[in-house]
Amino acid sequence: AGTDDEHDPEGATLAFERQHTAALLAQALEQIAEIDAAIGRLDAGTYGVCVRCGQPVGQDRLAARPAAATCVQCARVK
Ligand SMILES: [Zn+2]
């Protein structure tokens, strides 16, 4: 029940829900890509090193964002 988008009075809500879910999914996939990249850097031995300037990302930043690829300074520039 309630799967008919075009004629169901709940149609607009369903479309919105789908869009919202798609946005959340895209966000989740982005985070997974970030984590995958971080794991790649772990394997390569470059984890915790800023990919942009080569300086340490920093313990505090890694604690807050374990998948961070750049230091705070470079993240601001971006
Ligand atoms: Zn940097």
N, CA, C, O and the ligand as a Tripos MOL2 file, in Angstrom:
@<TRIPOS>MOLECULE
protein
  313   311    79     0     0
PROTEIN
NO_CHARGES

@<TRIPOS>ATOM
      1 N           0.8430   -1.2100    0.0000 N.3       1 ALA1
      2 CA          0.0000    0.0000    0.0000 C.3       1 ALA1
      3 C           0.8710    1.2500    0.0000 C.2       1 ALA1
      4 O           1.9750    1.2610    0.5440 O.2       1 ALA1
      5 N           0.3470    2.3040   -0.6240 N.am      2 GLY2
      6 CA          1.0340    3.5860   -0.6020 C.3       2 GLY2
      7 C           2.2650    3.6660   -1.4800 C.2       2 GLY2
      8 O           3.1270    4.5210   -1.2740 O.2       2 GLY2
      9 N           2.3510    2.7720   -2.4690 N.am      3 THR3
     10 CA          3.5220    2.8170   -3.3480 C.3       3 THR3
     11 C           3.2370    3.5840   -4.6340 C.2       3 THR3
     12 O           4.1480    3.8090   -5.4300 O.2       3 THR3
     13 N           1.9860    3.9900   -4.8480 N.am      4 ASP4
     14 CA          1.6250    4.7260   -6.0600 C.3       4 ASP4
     15 C           1.8920    6.2170   -5.8580 C.2       4 ASP4
     16 O           1.0650    6.9390   -5.3020 O.2       4 ASP4
     17 N           3.0400    6.6560   -6.3100 N.am      5 ASP5
     18 CA          3.4840    8.0280   -6.1310 C.3       5 ASP5
     19 C           2.5710    9.0610   -6.7810 C.2       5 ASP5
     20 O           2.2960   10.1140   -6.2060 O.2       5 ASP5
     21 N           2.1100    8.7480   -7.9760 N.am      6 GLU6
     22 CA          1.4390    9.7660   -8.7900 C.3       6 GLU6
     23 C           0.0260   10.0560   -8.3160 C.2       6 GLU6
     24 O          -0.4500   11.1840   -8.4500 O.2       6 GLU6
     25 N          -0.6550    9.0510   -7.7600 N.am      7 HIS7
     26 CA         -2.0580    9.2430   -7.4320 C.3       7 HIS7
     27 C          -2.3130    9.1840   -5.9350 C.2       7 HIS7
     28 O          -3.3990    9.5240   -5.4670 O.2       7 HIS7
     29 N          -1.3260    8.7590   -5.2050 N.am      8 ASP8
     30 CA         -1.4700    8.6910   -3.7540 C.3       8 ASP8
     31 C          -1.3400   10.0990   -3.1630 C.2       8 ASP8
     32 O          -0.4320   10.8400   -3.5390 O.2       8 ASP8
     33 N          -2.2360   10.4780   -2.2410 N.am      9 PRO9
     34 CA         -2.1030   11.7980   -1.6090 C.3       9 PRO9
     35 C          -0.7920   11.9610   -0.8430 C.2       9 PRO9
     36 O          -0.3550   13.0810   -0.5780 O.2       9 PRO9
     37 N          -0.1810   10.8560   -0.4960 N.am     10 GLU10
     38 CA          1.1020   10.8920    0.2060 C.3      10 GLU10
     39 C           2.2740   10.9790   -0.7630 C.2      10 GLU10
     40 O           3.4340   10.9590   -0.3520 O.2      10 GLU10
     41 N           1.9610   11.0770   -2.0570 N.am     11 GLY11
     42 CA          2.9920   11.0320   -3.1000 C.3      11 GLY11
     43 C           4.1250   12.0090   -2.8860 C.2      11 GLY11
     44 O           5.2980   11.6430   -2.9640 O.2      11 GLY11
     45 N           3.7710   13.2570   -2.6140 N.am     12 ALA12
     46 CA          4.8080   14.2870   -2.4460 C.3      12 ALA12
     47 C           5.7210   13.9390   -1.2810 C.2      12 ALA12
     48 O           6.9350   14.1270   -1.3540 O.2      12 ALA12
     49 N           5.1340   13.4340   -0.2120 N.am     13 THR13
     50 CA          5.9030   13.0670    0.9690 C.3      13 THR13
     51 C           6.8570   11.9160    0.6460 C.2      13 THR13
     52 O           8.0180   11.9050    1.0550 O.2      13 THR13
     53 N           6.3230   10.9530   -0.1010 N.am     14 LEU14
     54 CA          7.1600    9.8180   -0.4970 C.3      14 LEU14
     55 C           8.3420   10.2890   -1.3320 C.2      14 LEU14
     56 O           9.4760    9.8600   -1.1210 O.2      14 LEU14
     57 N           8.0620   11.1870   -2.2940 N.am     15 ALA15
     58 CA          9.1370   11.6950   -3.1500 C.3      15 ALA15
     59 C          10.1720   12.4260   -2.3030 C.2      15 ALA15
     60 O          11.3770   12.2920   -2.5160 O.2      15 ALA15
     61 N           9.6840   13.1970   -1.3470 N.am     16 PHE16
     62 CA         10.6030   13.9280   -0.4630 C.3      16 PHE16
     63 C          11.4410   12.9500    0.3510 C.2      16 PHE16
     64 O          12.6530   13.1150    0.4910 O.2      16 PHE16
     65 N          10.7740   11.9260    0.8860 N.am     17 GLU17
     66 CA         11.4830   10.9160    1.6730 C.3      17 GLU17
     67 C          12.5720   10.2430    0.8440 C.2      17 GLU17
     68 O          13.6820   10.0020    1.3180 O.2      17 GLU17
     69 N          12.2230    9.9480   -0.4000 N.am     18 ARG18
     70 CA         13.2010    9.3000   -1.2850 C.3      18 ARG18
     71 C          14.4040   10.1970   -1.5130 C.2      18 ARG18
     72 O          15.5520    9.7530   -1.4670 O.2      18 ARG18
     73 N          14.1150   11.4830   -1.7630 N.am     19 GLN19
     74 CA         15.1770   12.4400   -2.0200 C.3      19 GLN19
     75 C          16.0740   12.5770   -0.7840 C.2      19 GLN19
     76 O          17.3010   12.6120   -0.8810 O.2      19 GLN19
     77 N          15.4260   12.6510    0.3630 N.am     20 HIS20
     78 CA         16.1420   12.7830    1.6300 C.3      20 HIS20
     79 C          17.0250   11.5620    1.8650 C.2      20 HIS20
     80 O          18.1920   11.6850    2.2370 O.2      20 HIS20
     81 N          16.4470   10.3800    1.6420 N.am     21 THR21
     82 CA         17.1900    9.1430    1.8260 C.3      21 THR21
     83 C          18.3630    9.0690    0.8530 C.2      21 THR21
     84 O          19.4570    8.6360    1.2160 O.2      21 THR21
     85 N          18.1220    9.4990   -0.3960 N.am     22 ALA22
     86 CA         19.1860    9.4790   -1.3980 C.3      22 ALA22
     87 C          20.3240   10.4080   -0.9750 C.2      22 ALA22
     88 O          21.4980   10.0900   -1.1680 O.2      22 ALA22
     89 N          19.9700   11.5580   -0.3960 N.am     23 ALA23
     90 CA         20.9910   12.5030    0.0580 C.3      23 ALA23
     91 C          21.8000   11.9040    1.2050 C.2      23 ALA23
     92 O          23.0240   12.0290    1.2460 O.2      23 ALA23
     93 N          21.1040   11.2540    2.1310 N.am     24 LEU24
     94 CA         21.7930   10.6030    3.2560 C.3      24 LEU24
     95 C          22.7180    9.5020    2.7600 C.2      24 LEU24
     96 O          23.8340    9.3330    3.2530 O.2      24 LEU24
     97 N          22.2280    8.7560    1.7740 N.am     25 LEU25
     98 CA         23.0150    7.6570    1.2130 C.3      25 LEU25
     99 C          24.2740    8.1910    0.5290 C.2      25 LEU25
    100 O          25.3610    7.6350    0.6860 O.2      25 LEU25
    101 N          24.1120    9.2710   -0.2270 N.am     26 ALA26
    102 CA         25.2560    9.8770   -0.9080 C.3      26 ALA26
    103 C          26.2880   10.3370    0.1160 C.2      26 ALA26
    104 O          27.4930   10.1830   -0.0840 O.2      26 ALA26
    105 N          25.7950   10.9050    1.2190 N.am     27 GLN27
    106 CA         26.6670   11.3770    2.2850 C.3      27 GLN27
    107 C          27.4190   10.2060    2.9170 C.2      27 GLN27
    108 O          28.6170   10.2920    3.1880 O.2      27 GLN27
    109 N          26.6890    9.1050    3.1460 N.am     28 ALA28
    110 CA         27.2860    7.9140    3.7540 C.3      28 ALA28
    111 C          28.3580    7.3340    2.8350 C.2      28 ALA28
    112 O          29.4290    6.9310    3.2900 O.2      28 ALA28
    113 N          28.0560    7.2970    1.5250 N.am     29 LEU29
    114 CA         29.0190    6.7530    0.5680 C.3      29 LEU29
    115 C          30.2790    7.6110    0.5260 C.2      29 LEU29
    116 O          31.3880    7.1000    0.3720 O.2      29 LEU29
    117 N          30.0910    8.9280    0.6650 N.am     30 GLU30
    118 CA         31.2200    9.8410    0.6880 C.3      30 GLU30
    119 C          32.1050    9.5570    1.8980 C.2      30 GLU30
    120 O          33.3320    9.5490    1.8030 O.2      30 GLU30
    121 N          31.4480    9.3230    3.0440 N.am     31 GLN31
    122 CA         32.1890    9.0320    4.2680 C.3      31 GLN31
    123 C          32.9360    7.7070    4.1360 C.2      31 GLN31
    124 O          34.0700    7.5780    4.5970 O.2      31 GLN31
    125 N          32.2930    6.7240    3.5040 N.am     32 ILE32
    126 CA         32.9390    5.4320    3.3060 C.3      32 ILE32
    127 C          34.1700    5.6000    2.4160 C.2      32 ILE32
    128 O          35.2120    4.9880    2.6530 O.2      32 ILE32
    129 N          34.0320    6.4440    1.3800 N.am     33 ALA33
    130 CA         35.1690    6.7010    0.4880 C.3      33 ALA33
    131 C          36.3080    7.3490    1.2640 C.2      33 ALA33
    132 O          37.4750    7.0190    1.0530 O.2      33 ALA33
    133 N          35.9690    8.2760    2.1650 N.am     34 GLU34
    134 CA         36.9830    8.9360    3.0000 C.3      34 GLU34
    135 C          37.6880    7.9190    3.8850 C.2      34 GLU34
    136 O          38.9100    7.9420    4.0290 O.2      34 GLU34
    137 N          36.8950    7.0210    4.4800 N.am     35 ILE35
    138 CA         37.4530    6.0090    5.3840 C.3      35 ILE35
    139 C          38.3220    5.0250    4.5980 C.2      35 ILE35
    140 O          39.3920    4.6220    5.0550 O.2      35 ILE35
    141 N          37.8400    4.6400    3.3940 N.am     36 ASP36
    142 CA         38.6230    3.7530    2.5310 C.3      36 ASP36
    143 C          39.9790    4.3810    2.2200 C.2      36 ASP36
    144 O          41.0140    3.7150    2.2600 O.2      36 ASP36
    145 N          39.9500    5.6690    1.9100 N.am     37 ALA37
    146 CA         41.1910    6.3720    1.5910 C.3      37 ALA37
    147 C          42.1070    6.4040    2.8080 C.2      37 ALA37
    148 O          43.3240    6.2620    2.6820 O.2      37 ALA37
    149 N          41.5100    6.5930    4.0000 N.am     38 ALA38
    150 CA         42.2970    6.6200    5.2310 C.3      38 ALA38
    151 C          42.9430    5.2560    5.4760 C.2      38 ALA38
    152 O          44.0980    5.1810    5.8950 O.2      38 ALA38
    153 N          42.1970    4.1790    5.2130 N.am     39 ILE39
    154 CA         42.7400    2.8270    5.3770 C.3      39 ILE39
    155 C          43.8850    2.6120    4.3850 C.2      39 ILE39
    156 O          44.8940    1.9850    4.7080 O.2      39 ILE39
    157 N          43.7120    3.1400    3.1780 N.am     40 GLY40
    158 CA         44.7710    3.0590    2.1710 C.3      40 GLY40
    159 C          46.0400    3.7500    2.6510 C.2      40 GLY40
    160 O          47.1480    3.2620    2.4280 O.2      40 GLY40
    161 N          45.8650    4.8990    3.3170 N.am     41 ARG41
    162 CA         47.0260    5.6330    3.8420 C.3      41 ARG41
    163 C          47.6520    4.8790    5.0120 C.2      41 ARG41
    164 O          48.8670    4.9170    5.2040 O.2      41 ARG41
    165 N          46.8040    4.1850    5.8030 N.am     42 LEU42
    166 CA         47.3300    3.3460    6.8880 C.3      42 LEU42
    167 C          48.2540    2.2880    6.3040 C.2      42 LEU42
    168 O          49.3660    2.0750    6.7870 O.2      42 LEU42
    169 N          47.7640    1.6190    5.2370 N.am     43 ASP43
    170 CA         48.5490    0.5670    4.5820 C.3      43 ASP43
    171 C          49.8340    1.1270    3.9880 C.2      43 ASP43
    172 O          50.8800    0.4800    4.0220 O.2      43 ASP43
    173 N          49.7430    2.3300    3.4480 N.am     44 ALA44
    174 CA         50.8960    2.9460    2.7960 C.3      44 ALA44
    175 C          51.8520    3.5730    3.8060 C.2      44 ALA44
    176 O          52.9630    3.9710    3.4550 O.2      44 ALA44
    177 N          51.4110    3.6600    5.0680 N.am     45 GLY45
    178 CA         52.2530    4.2350    6.1090 C.3      45 GLY45
    179 C          52.2450    5.7540    6.1090 C.2      45 GLY45
    180 O          53.1110    6.3840    6.7160 O.2      45 GLY45
    181 N          51.2590    6.3500    5.4210 N.am     46 THR46
    182 CA         51.1920    7.8070    5.3760 C.3      46 THR46
    183 C          50.0040    8.3500    6.1610 C.2      46 THR46
    184 O          49.6820    9.5350    6.0710 O.2      46 THR46
    185 N          49.3520    7.4760    6.9350 N.am     47 TYR47
    186 CA         48.2140    7.9270    7.7260 C.3      47 TYR47
    187 C          48.6580    8.9560    8.7540 C.2      47 TYR47
    188 O          49.6880    8.7950    9.4080 O.2      47 TYR47
    189 N          47.8640   10.0180    8.8890 N.am     48 GLY48
    190 CA         48.2090   11.0570    9.8530 C.3      48 GLY48
    191 C          49.1030   12.1320    9.2610 C.2      48 GLY48
    192 O          49.4690   13.0950    9.9340 O.2      48 GLY48
    193 N          49.4550   11.9510    7.9670 N.am     49 VAL49
    194 CA         50.2450   12.9570    7.2690 C.3      49 VAL49
    195 C          49.3210   13.6710    6.2860 C.2      49 VAL49
    196 O          48.6210   13.0250    5.5060 O.2      49 VAL49
    197 N          49.3200   14.9900    6.3240 N.am     50 CYS50
    198 CA         48.4510   15.7710    5.4510 C.3      50 CYS50
    199 C          48.7760   15.4720    3.9870 C.2      50 CYS50
    200 O          49.9360   15.5410    3.5790 O.2      50 CYS50
    201 N          47.7380   15.1350    3.1890 N.am     51 VAL51
    202 CA         47.9690   14.7800    1.7860 C.3      51 VAL51
    203 C          48.3120   16.0150    0.9550 C.2      51 VAL51
    204 O          48.7820   15.8980   -0.1770 O.2      51 VAL51
    205 N          48.0760   17.1900    1.5170 N.am     52 ARG52
    206 CA         48.2870   18.4130    0.7480 C.3      52 ARG52
    207 C          49.6650   19.0080    1.0120 C.2      52 ARG52
    208 O          50.3920   19.3460    0.0770 O.2      52 ARG52
    209 N          50.0270   19.1380    2.3090 N.am     53 CYS53
    210 CA         51.2740   19.8340    2.6290 C.3      53 CYS53
    211 C          52.3370   18.9130    3.2330 C.2      53 CYS53
    212 O          53.4920   19.3140    3.3770 O.2      53 CYS53
    213 N          51.9490   17.6680    3.5910 N.am     54 GLY54
    214 CA         52.9260   16.7250    4.1120 C.3      54 GLY54
    215 C          53.2440   16.8920    5.5860 C.2      54 GLY54
    216 O          54.0850   16.1710    6.1240 O.2      54 GLY54
    217 N          52.5820   17.8340    6.2450 N.am     55 GLN55
    218 CA         52.7720   18.0290    7.6790 C.3      55 GLN55
    219 C          51.8430   17.0810    8.4380 C.2      55 GLN55
    220 O          50.8570   16.6030    7.8770 O.2      55 GLN55
    221 N          52.1510   16.8040    9.7180 N.am     56 PRO56
    222 CA         51.2520   15.9520   10.5090 C.3      56 PRO56
    223 C          49.8460   16.5560   10.6070 C.2      56 PRO56
    224 O          49.6840   17.7610   10.7950 O.2      56 PRO56
    225 N          48.8450   15.6960   10.4740 N.am     57 VAL57
    226 CA         47.4540   16.1570   10.5630 C.3      57 VAL57
    227 C          47.1440   16.6320   11.9820 C.2      57 VAL57
    228 O          46.3880   17.5840   12.1740 O.2      57 VAL57
    229 N          47.7350   15.9620   12.9700 N.am     58 GLY58
    230 CA         47.5270   16.3710   14.3610 C.3      58 GLY58
    231 C          46.6510   15.3880   15.1060 C.2      58 GLY58
    232 O          45.6310   14.9280   14.5930 O.2      58 GLY58
    233 N          47.0640   15.0710   16.3320 N.am     59 GLN59
    234 CA         46.3400   14.0790   17.1420 C.3      59 GLN59
    235 C          44.9040   14.5010   17.4130 C.2      59 GLN59
    236 O          43.9860   13.6860   17.3200 O.2      59 GLN59
    237 N          44.7040   15.7870   17.7520 N.am     60 ASP60
    238 CA         43.3620   16.2600   18.0950 C.3      60 ASP60
    239 C          42.4210   16.1140   16.9120 C.2      60 ASP60
    240 O          41.2800   15.6740   17.0530 O.2      60 ASP60
    241 N          42.9270   16.4950   15.7330 N.am     61 ARG61
    242 CA         42.0900   16.4260   14.5250 C.3      61 ARG61
    243 C          41.7790   14.9750   14.1790 C.2      61 ARG61
    244 O          40.6540   14.6570   13.7930 O.2      61 ARG61
    245 N          42.7650   14.0950   14.3140 N.am     62 LEU62
    246 CA         42.5320   12.6750   14.0020 C.3      62 LEU62
    247 C          41.5650   12.0540   15.0010 C.2      62 LEU62
    248 O          40.7970   11.1530   14.6620 O.2      62 LEU62
    249 N          41.6110   12.5450   16.2330 N.am     63 ALA63
    250 CA         40.6850   12.0290   17.2490 C.3      63 ALA63
    251 C          39.2530   12.4320   16.8930 C.2      63 ALA63
    252 O          38.3140   11.6570   17.0680 O.2      63 ALA63
    253 N          39.1070   13.6670   16.3890 N.am     64 ALA64
    254 CA         37.7780   14.1640   16.0360 C.3      64 ALA64
    255 C          37.3250   13.6200   14.6870 C.2      64 ALA64
    256 O          36.1530   13.2890   14.5040 O.2      64 ALA64
    257 N          38.2720   13.5290   13.7300 N.am     65 ARG65
    258 CA         37.9390   13.0530   12.3840 C.3      65 ARG65
    259 C          38.9970   12.0470   11.9430 C.2      65 ARG65
    260 O          39.9590   12.4120   11.2680 O.2      65 ARG65
    261 N          38.8240   10.7900   12.3210 N.am     66 PRO66
    262 CA         39.8610    9.7700   12.0490 C.3      66 PRO66
    263 C          40.1780    9.6240   10.5650 C.2      66 PRO66
    264 O          41.2670    9.1730   10.2100 O.2      66 PRO66
    265 N          39.2380   10.0000    9.6900 N.am     67 ALA67
    266 CA         39.4730    9.8280    8.2520 C.3      67 ALA67
    267 C          40.0010   11.1000    7.5950 C.2      67 ALA67
    268 O          40.1200   11.1690    6.3710 O.2      67 ALA67
    269 N          40.3170   12.1030    8.4060 N.am     68 ALA68
    270 CA         40.7910   13.3770    7.8520 C.3      68 ALA68
    271 C          42.0500   13.1630    7.0160 C.2      68 ALA68
    272 O          42.9960   12.5020    7.4450 O.2      68 ALA68
    273 N          42.0400   13.7450    5.7990 N.am     69 ALA69
    274 CA         43.1800   13.5820    4.8920 C.3      69 ALA69
    275 C          44.1140   14.7790    4.9370 C.2      69 ALA69
    276 O          45.2550   14.7060    4.4790 O.2      69 ALA69
    277 N          43.6260   15.8750    5.4880 N.am     70 THR70
    278 CA         44.4250   17.0970    5.5060 C.3      70 THR70
    279 C          44.5000   17.6620    6.9170 C.2      70 THR70
    280 O          43.6560   17.3720    7.7660 O.2      70 THR70
    281 N          45.5300   18.4780    7.1520 N.am     71 CYS71
    282 CA         45.6550   19.1530    8.4440 C.3      71 CYS71
    283 C          44.6260   20.2830    8.5290 C.2      71 CYS71
    284 O          43.9640   20.6050    7.5420 O.2      71 CYS71
    285 N          44.5000   20.8710    9.7000 N.am     72 VAL72
    286 CA         43.4890   21.9140    9.9110 C.3      72 VAL72
    287 C          43.7090   23.0850    8.9530 C.2      72 VAL72
    288 O          42.7520   23.6110    8.3840 O.2      72 VAL72
    289 N          44.9520   23.4860    8.7770 N.am     73 GLN73
    290 CA         45.2620   24.6220    7.9120 C.3      73 GLN73
    291 C          44.8010   24.3680    6.4840 C.2      73 GLN73
    292 O          44.1660   25.2240    5.8690 O.2      73 GLN73
    293 N          45.1240   23.1820    5.9550 N.am     74 CYS74
    294 CA         44.7650   22.8590    4.5760 C.3      74 CYS74
    295 C          43.2550   22.6840    4.4320 C.2      74 CYS74
    296 O          42.6930   23.0200    3.3890 O.2      74 CYS74
    297 N          42.5920   22.1610    5.4680 N.am     75 ALA75
    298 CA         41.1440   21.9980    5.4280 C.3      75 ALA75
    299 C          40.4760   23.3670    5.3440 C.2      75 ALA75
    300 O          39.4270   23.5120    4.7160 O.2      75 ALA75
    301 N          41.0800   24.3680    5.9760 N.am     76 ARG76
    302 CA         40.5290   25.7300    5.9420 C.3      76 ARG76
    303 C          40.6970   26.3320    4.5570 C.2      76 ARG76
    304 O          39.7970   27.0060    4.0560 O.2      76 ARG76
    305 N          41.8440   26.0910    3.9370 N.am     77 VAL77
    306 CA         42.1290   26.6460    2.6080 C.3      77 VAL77
    307 C          41.1310   26.1120    1.5970 C.2      77 VAL77
    308 O          40.6530   26.8420    0.7290 O.2      77 VAL77
    309 N          40.8210   24.8180    1.7210 N.am     78 LYS78
    310 CA         39.8980   24.1590    0.8150 C.3      78 LYS78
    311 C          38.4970   24.7130    0.9990 C.2      78 LYS78
    312 O          37.5680   24.2800    0.3170 O.2      78 LYS78
    313 ZN         48.2400   20.4250    5.3700 Zn       79 ZN79
@<TRIPOS>BOND
     1     1     2 1
     2     2     3 1
     3     3     4 2
     4     3     5 am
     5     5     6 1
     6     6     7 1
     7     7     8 2
     8     7     9 am
     9     9    10 1
    10    10    11 1
    11    11    12 2
    12    11    13 am
    13    13    14 1
    14    14    15 1
    15    15    16 2
    16    15    17 am
    17    17    18 1
    18    18    19 1
    19    19    20 2
    20    19    21 am
    21    21    22 1
    22    22    23 1
    23    23    24 2
    24    23    25 am
    25    25    26 1
    26    26    27 1
    27    27    28 2
    28    27    29 am
    29    29    30 1
    30    30    31 1
    31    31    32 2
    32    31    33 am
    33    33    34 1
    34    34    35 1
    35    35    36 2
    36    35    37 am
    37    37    38 1
    38    38    39 1
    39    39    40 2
    40    39    41 am
    41    41    42 1
    42    42    43 1
    43    43    44 2
    44    43    45 am
    45    45    46 1
    46    46    47 1
    47    47    48 2
    48    47    49 am
    49    49    50 1
    50    50    51 1
    51    51    52 2
    52    51    53 am
    53    53    54 1
    54    54    55 1
    55    55    56 2
    56    55    57 am
    57    57    58 1
    58    58    59 1
    59    59    60 2
    60    59    61 am
    61    61    62 1
    62    62    63 1
    63    63    64 2
    64    63    65 am
    65    65    66 1
    66    66    67 1
    67    67    68 2
    68    67    69 am
    69    69    70 1
    70    70    71 1
    71    71    72 2
    72    71    73 am
    73    73    74 1
    74    74    75 1
    75    75    76 2
    76    75    77 am
    77    77    78 1
    78    78    79 1
    79    79    80 2
    80    79    81 am
    81    81    82 1
    82    82    83 1
    83    83    84 2
    84    83    85 am
    85    85    86 1
    86    86    87 1
    87    87    88 2
    88    87    89 am
    89    89    90 1
    90    90    91 1
    91    91    92 2
    92    91    93 am
    93    93    94 1
    94    94    95 1
    95    95    96 2
    96    95    97 am
    97    97    98 1
    98    98    99 1
    99    99   100 2
   100    99   101 am
   101   101   102 1
   102   102   103 1
   103   103   104 2
   104   103   105 am
   105   105   106 1
   106   106   107 1
   107   107   108 2
   108   107   109 am
   109   109   110 1
   110   110   111 1
   111   111   112 2
   112   111   113 am
   113   113   114 1
   114   114   115 1
   115   115   116 2
   116   115   117 am
   117   117   118 1
   118   118   119 1
   119   119   120 2
   120   119   121 am
   121   121   122 1
   122   122   123 1
   123   123   124 2
   124   123   125 am
   125   125   126 1
   126   126   127 1
   127   127   128 2
   128   127   129 am
   129   129   130 1
   130   130   131 1
   131   131   132 2
   132   131   133 am
   133   133   134 1
   134   134   135 1
   135   135   136 2
   136   135   137 am
   137   137   138 1
   138   138   139 1
   139   139   140 2
   140   139   141 am
   141   141   142 1
   142   142   143 1
   143   143   144 2
   144   143   145 am
   145   145   146 1
   146   146   147 1
   147   147   148 2
   148   147   149 am
   149   149   150 1
   150   150   151 1
   151   151   152 2
   152   151   153 am
   153   153   154 1
   154   154   155 1
   155   155   156 2
   156   155   157 am
   157   157   158 1
   158   158   159 1
   159   159   160 2
   160   159   161 am
   161   161   162 1
   162   162   163 1
   163   163   164 2
   164   163   165 am
   165   165   166 1
   166   166   167 1
   167   167   168 2
   168   167   169 am
   169   169   170 1
   170   170   171 1
   171   171   172 2
   172   171   173 am
   173   173   174 1
   174   174   175 1
   175   175   176 2
   176   175   177 am
   177   177   178 1
   178   178   179 1
   179   179   180 2
   180   179   181 am
   181   181   182 1
   182   182   183 1
   183   183   184 2
   184   183   185 am
   185   185   186 1
   186   186   187 1
   187   187   188 2
   188   187   189 am
   189   189   190 1
   190   190   191 1
   191   191   192 2
   192   191   193 am
   193   193   194 1
   194   194   195 1
   195   195   196 2
   196   195   197 am
   197   197   198 1
   198   198   199 1
   199   199   200 2
   200   199   201 am
   201   201   202 1
   202   202   203 1
   203   203   204 2
   204   203   205 am
   205   205   206 1
   206   206   207 1
   207   207   208 2
   208   207   209 am
   209   209   210 1
   210   210   211 1
   211   211   212 2
   212   211   213 am
   213   213   214 1
   214   214   215 1
   215   215   216 2
   216   215   217 am
   217   217   218 1
   218   218   219 1
   219   219   220 2
   220   219   221 am
   221   221   222 1
   222   222   223 1
   223   223   224 2
   224   223   225 am
   225   225   226 1
   226   226   227 1
   227   227   228 2
   228   227   229 am
   229   229   230 1
   230   230   231 1
   231   231   232 2
   232   231   233 am
   233   233   234 1
   234   234   235 1
   235   235   236 2
   236   235   237 am
   237   237   238 1
   238   238   239 1
   239   239   240 2
   240   239   241 am
   241   241   242 1
   242   242   243 1
   243   243   244 2
   244   243   245 am
   245   245   246 1
   246   246   247 1
   247   247   248 2
   248   247   249 am
   249   249   250 1
   250   250   251 1
   251   251   252 2
   252   251   253 am
   253   253   254 1
   254   254   255 1
   255   255   256 2
   256   255   257 am
   257   257   258 1
   258   258   259 1
   259   259   260 2
   260   259   261 am
   261   261   262 1
   262   262   263 1
   263   263   264 2
   264   263   265 am
   265   265   266 1
   266   266   267 1
   267   267   268 2
   268   267   269 am
   269   269   270 1
   270   270   271 1
   271   271   272 2
   272   271   273 am
   273   273   274 1
   274   274   275 1
   275   275   276 2
   276   275   277 am
   277   277   278 1
   278   278   279 1
   279   279   280 2
   280   279   281 am
   281   281   282 1
   282   282   283 1
   283   283   284 2
   284   283   285 am
   285   285   286 1
   286   286   287 1
   287   287   288 2
   288   287   289 am
   289   289   290 1
   290   290   291 1
   291   291   292 2
   292   291   293 am
   293   293   294 1
   294   294   295 1
   295   295   296 2
   296   295   297 am
   297   297   298 1
   298   298   299 1
   299   299   300 2
   300   299   301 am
   301   301   302 1
   302   302   303 1
   303   303   304 2
   304   303   305 am
   305   305   306 1
   306   306   307 1
   307   307   308 2
   308   307   309 am
   309   309   310 1
   310   310   311 1
   311   311   312 2
@<TRIPOS>SUBSTRUCTURE
     1 ALA1         2 RESIDUE 1 A ALA
     2 GLY2         6 RESIDUE 1 A GLY
     3 THR3        10 RESIDUE 1 A THR
     4 ASP4        14 RESIDUE 1 A ASP
     5 ASP5        18 RESIDUE 1 A ASP
     6 GLU6        22 RESIDUE 1 A GLU
     7 HIS7        26 RESIDUE 1 A HIS
     8 ASP8        30 RESIDUE 1 A ASP
     9 PRO9        34 RESIDUE 1 A PRO
    10 GLU10       38 RESIDUE 1 A GLU
    11 GLY11       42 RESIDUE 1 A GLY
    12 ALA12       46 RESIDUE 1 A ALA
    13 THR13       50 RESIDUE 1 A THR
    14 LEU14       54 RESIDUE 1 A LEU
    15 ALA15       58 RESIDUE 1 A ALA
    16 PHE16       62 RESIDUE 1 A PHE
    17 GLU17       66 RESIDUE 1 A GLU
    18 ARG18       70 RESIDUE 1 A ARG
    19 GLN19       74 RESIDUE 1 A GLN
    20 HIS20       78 RESIDUE 1 A HIS
    21 THR21       82 RESIDUE 1 A THR
    22 ALA22       86 RESIDUE 1 A ALA
    23 ALA23       90 RESIDUE 1 A ALA
    24 LEU24       94 RESIDUE 1 A LEU
    25 LEU25       98 RESIDUE 1 A LEU
    26 ALA26      102 RESIDUE 1 A ALA
    27 GLN27      106 RESIDUE 1 A GLN
    28 ALA28      110 RESIDUE 1 A ALA
    29 LEU29      114 RESIDUE 1 A LEU
    30 GLU30      118 RESIDUE 1 A GLU
    31 GLN31      122 RESIDUE 1 A GLN
    32 ILE32      126 RESIDUE 1 A ILE
    33 ALA33      130 RESIDUE 1 A ALA
    34 GLU34      134 RESIDUE 1 A GLU
    35 ILE35      138 RESIDUE 1 A ILE
    36 ASP36      142 RESIDUE 1 A ASP
    37 ALA37      146 RESIDUE 1 A ALA
    38 ALA38      150 RESIDUE 1 A ALA
    39 ILE39      154 RESIDUE 1 A ILE
    40 GLY40      158 RESIDUE 1 A GLY
    41 ARG41      162 RESIDUE 1 A ARG
    42 LEU42      166 RESIDUE 1 A LEU
    43 ASP43      170 RESIDUE 1 A ASP
    44 ALA44      174 RESIDUE 1 A ALA
    45 GLY45      178 RESIDUE 1 A GLY
    46 THR46      182 RESIDUE 1 A THR
    47 TYR47      186 RESIDUE 1 A TYR
    48 GLY48      190 RESIDUE 1 A GLY
    49 VAL49      194 RESIDUE 1 A VAL
    50 CYS50      198 RESIDUE 1 A CYS
    51 VAL51      202 RESIDUE 1 A VAL
    52 ARG52      206 RESIDUE 1 A ARG
    53 CYS53      210 RESIDUE 1 A CYS
    54 GLY54      214 RESIDUE 1 A GLY
    55 GLN55      218 RESIDUE 1 A GLN
    56 PRO56      222 RESIDUE 1 A PRO
    57 VAL57      226 RESIDUE 1 A VAL
    58 GLY58      230 RESIDUE 1 A GLY
    59 GLN59      234 RESIDUE 1 A GLN
    60 ASP60      238 RESIDUE 1 A ASP
    61 ARG61      242 RESIDUE 1 A ARG
    62 LEU62      246 RESIDUE 1 A LEU
    63 ALA63      250 RESIDUE 1 A ALA
    64 ALA64      254 RESIDUE 1 A ALA
    65 ARG65      258 RESIDUE 1 A ARG
    66 PRO66      262 RESIDUE 1 A PRO
    67 ALA67      266 RESIDUE 1 A ALA
    68 ALA68      270 RESIDUE 1 A ALA
    69 ALA69      274 RESIDUE 1 A ALA
    70 THR70      278 RESIDUE 1 A THR
    71 CYS71      282 RESIDUE 1 A CYS
    72 VAL72      286 RESIDUE 1 A VAL
    73 GLN73      290 RESIDUE 1 A GLN
    74 CYS74      294 RESIDUE 1 A CYS
    75 ALA75      298 RESIDUE 1 A ALA
    76 ARG76      302 RESIDUE 1 A ARG
    77 VAL77      306 RESIDUE 1 A VAL
    78 LYS78      310 RESIDUE 1 A LYS
    79 ZN79       313 GROUP 0 **** ****
